[in-house]
């Protein structure tokens, strides 16, 4: 009876094969300790029958009657023996029935329970690294966390899973590829860490790109994992279905910057200029790309968005998206690309390609001009492209902030008597004669200092830069002529406010000030001098070497009309171009500027210059029409000879007696 109570007391519903053991209507009232038991199925109208251990005992005795009767007929059992036989039969049938119930549970209920727990379990990504890749797939090292796996320890046998993209309104989208998992243990009532290194065999390049591109744009997404696996639990093997959503984290490369930018080489045959730089960025993602080898991406540049007048935030937003104003300017090569969690630093090469067309040439000119001007710019990179693993193509759209040169192309300048007051004769290399001051024969200007921003030298020619003061100023002046000891007032004039300084350009004769200059000239001294005086190119050595070169000065277009209210724009001294080819305001401009800034306690004049030049690297050229730069606040120094302007006949006692002069005392500035 105790065994029956343990076996049947927990069961709310008896199998149909045991229903004949329940009490009949005649037997229903004879048990004193009856308990209710509902056996009717859904829709039954019969009242619930009551379960009684006494009734079950009677039923068991009834089922044992044939055995007992046979034993009595054979003379092997008395009436007393009958009771023992009946009890033995009961004891035998009880464990048989219990075993049958256990087998029923094992065969029918256990697989349902395992599938139920597997459906309720959740998986999340701990970390994942992809790479290296080839034409058929990519290596995957992945760690997953399994939660709510069930109350019983189990083992998931090795299985293949199919990865799908997420699809709205459907169980799964397009198939990405297949991934093999090894045998994995699963803990009871505790989170389980599942780690494996396997191979993702890519089924569809388009599906792979659709699944990974949002991640590299900084958008999290879900992948769907499907498959069938065998679970070993309680000594049994159960086949289950896997249908899981796996949330993949965003992989944004933050603060991606290109620094230490240096021009390396140029190739006119291909139209490519190679620039090396170091790119750094930070990643907070648990998804990594490792051992990806050499990757190439297309580089795009938006000249309008990168205009220095555009605020930085707006520039990044506009230049950071591919639009009709984005012009492809070349290719970026990352020789050993990796993306790891935390700080990353990689070497890269940018190949600017002029063969891409006229728009590319103009965009490249804007980029280099602004880079040499020290402005930060945004390059848009789309790729990778041309990989053996075609499924990686164009999965990434990123922006790189390219820092401008830390030191401007022009670092300073000097105005002195020999350069600015007297000038240089382009035919002889000597100082200009007083009566040979005409344009094309005598060049006056300033010596400018500069250095190339990278490790190698750069050559410039056809330089034309308009220089401006940091603020406009006006003045009035008087020029005096000395004839012996008597100073004679020569001319008085006023110059209206203007911030124009001069137009500075590279011209033949610019190297007259440097007799030792030699840019691959002939070993013959006479020939070398003619070559030097005809040379109008500027070679700036790579850092840290600083070079000096001369730039000729002349008025900017319209400058004379802007500064002289009287309209006198012709030669200042007696109308003679051979003595002074410029108007009075421009003739006195340099001295007036030196006096103006000296009165403010400064020993240099801050100049901002904007203009064009032809950039030459090896045999590669960027024409002046496409290359423009702005050099901000270059300090131009001056000597005392500039604040005490005096020019006369060259040499001899006559030159000391007859000369043209004006000083700071002859210049008046309006009150501040």
C-alpha positions, 0 to 999 in steps of 0.5 A: 500500500505504501508503494502504491501511494508513492507511485500513484499519489503524485499522478493527477491522471492515470493511463487508460490501461489502468482505468479498469482498476478504478472502482465501479459504481457498486464499489464506489462507497466502500472505501473510508479514506477515498481521495478524489481523482479526475480521470475524465478527458476534456468534454466528458460528462461523467462525474469524477471517480474517487480513488481508493487504495482498498479498491486498488488492492481488490482489483489487484487481488482480482487480477491475481485470481487466475494464478491462485486458482491454478495453484489450488487446483494443482494442490500447491496452494491452500486457501491461506496460500491464496492470500500470500499469492495475491500479495506477491502478485501485487508486489510484482505488478507495482514496480512494473507499472512504475517502470512503465510510467517512467519510460513513458516520461523519458520517451515523451516528456524529456525531449519536450522539456529540453526543447522548452528550456532551449527555446527559453535560453538566451545568448549574448555576445561577449566578444568576437574577432573576425579575420583573416579572410579569403575568397570563401570565408573568414575566421571567427573567434567568438565567445557567447554567454548562454543564460536560462539554459535549464536546471540540469547540466547538459552537453551540446554536441558539435553542430553547424549553425546558419547565420541569417540577416534580420528580417522584419516580419519573418523568422530570418532574412537572407543567409549570411553563411555557415559556422561550425561549433564544437562540443560545448558543455552547459552548466545547470542553473547558471550562465554558460560561457561558450567559446570557439574558433571556427570558420564562417563559410560565407554563402552570400556576399550581399547578405554579409555586407548587409549584415556588417555594414551597419555595424561599421557605421556605428549601428547595432543590429541583430543576426539570426542563428539557426540550426539543429543540435544533439543535447546529451542530458540525463544519459539520453541524447535529445535532438533540438532546434536552435532559433536564436537572435544574436545582438551584434554591437556597433563598431564605430572608430572614434576620433579617427585622425591622420597625423604626421602626413608627409609627401613621399613620391610622385609619378607622372606616368600614373598621375599618382602622388603618394602621401604617408601618414599615421592614422589613429582611432579608438574603438569601444566595441567587443567586435574586432577585425584582426589579421586582415592584411592589406586593405584598400579604400576609395578616398573622397573629398568635398571641397565645399564642405572643407572650406576653411570658413565652414564650422568644424561640426558642419564640415564633418557632417557634410564631408562625412557622407557620400553626396554629389559634391564628393569627388573621388581623389584616390585610394588609401592603402592600409598595409596591415589593417586591424581594428581592436578594442581600445586605442589603435594606430596604423600606418597608411598611404594615400595615393592621390590620382590626377588621372581620375579627371579634371574634378579630381585634379581641382579637388586634389589642389584644394586639399594640398593647398589647405593642408599646407595652410594648416587647416584640418580637413575631412576625407571620406573613405569607402571600402574595402575595394579589390579584395580577394574576399569579395564579400568585404568590398564596400562594407565600411564608410568612415571619415578621417580627420587630416590635420594640417601642417603644424608649421606653415609653408612660409615661416617668416620674412625680412625686409631690408635695404638691399632687398626692399629699398634698392632691389636686385638687377636681374641681368647682373645680379648686382644692386639696382642702379638708381636710374634702372628701377623699371619693372623687369630689370629691377626686382624689389621685395622681401626674403621669405623663409620656409621649409617643406612639411615632410621628410623630403624636399618640395619644388615650387614654381609660378608662385603668386601670393597676395599679402595682407596686413592683419588690419587696414591702416591709413597715413599721410606722408611727405617725401624729401629730396636732398641736394647737398646739405639742403633738404627739399620737400618733394611731395606730400600725399595721403593714403586711404585705409587698406589692408593690402600689402603687396603681391609677392611672386617668384620671378627670374632674378629672384636668386640674385641675392644668393650668389652661392645658390646652386640648383643643379647648375653647370660647373662652368661659373659663367653658365651657372650664373646665367642659370641662377639669374634665370631660375624662378623655382623654389626648393624647400628642403624637408624638415628640419631644414629651413630655406630662404628665397626672394619674392618680388613685390608689386601692387595688387590689382586695383591697389593703387586706386584703393589707396590713393584718393587723388587718383595718382596711380602713375610713377611717384618720382617725377613720373619717371618709371626708370626711377620709380615705377610705382605710385607714391602709396606703394613706394612708401607702403613698406616704410609706413607699415614698419613705422606703424607696427614699430609704434605699436611696440612690435618688431615684425609685421604679421602678414597673411598671404593667399595665392597659387603655385605649381607643386612639383614632386619628382616628375609629378606636377600639380598646376598652379591653377589647381593649387592654392594655399593661405599662409596665416600671420607670417611675421615679416621682420624689418631693419632700421634701413626700412624706417629710414628710407633713403635711395640715391645714385649708386656709390661715390660722393655724388650718391651721398649728396643727392638722394630721396628720403623719408622716415617715420617722422615724415609719416603721420597716422590718424589718432587711434 
